Amino acid sequence: MAAKKRITKRELDAIERAAKREAQKAAGALDSRYRTRVVKSKKRFARKPKHPPPEEA
């Protein structure tokens, strides 16, 4: 008889995440109606544009 394989904490977390994602899919949360909120990092330096390009007629 083969010994039983123990489920590691990492595998258990993956199973829980997959179940949660399936529930979200069933609820319609991942069908692009909802957008994730992204907060810009204050640690990155963002340069301001010097001058807008001239508009051509």
Backbone hydrogen bonds, N-H to C=O, Kabsch-Sander energy under -0.5 kcal/mol:
donor,donor_aa,acceptor,acceptor_aa,energy
8,T,6,R,-0.6
12,L,8,T,-2.3
13,D,9,K,-2.4
14,A,10,R,-2.1
15,I,11,E,-2.2
16,E,12,L,-2.2
17,R,13,D,-2.6
18,A,14,A,-2.4
19,A,15,I,-2.1
20,K,16,E,-2.4
21,R,17,R,-2.6
22,E,18,A,-2.2
23,A,19,A,-2.0
24,Q,20,K,-2.1
25,K,21,R,-2.6
26,A,22,E,-2.3
27,A,23,A,-1.7
28,G,24,Q,-0.7
28,G,25,K,-0.9
29,A,24,Q,-2.4
31,D,28,G,-0.9
39,V,37,R,-0.5
40,K,38,V,-0.6
44,R,41,S,-0.5
46,A,44,R,-0.5
47,R,45,F,-0.6
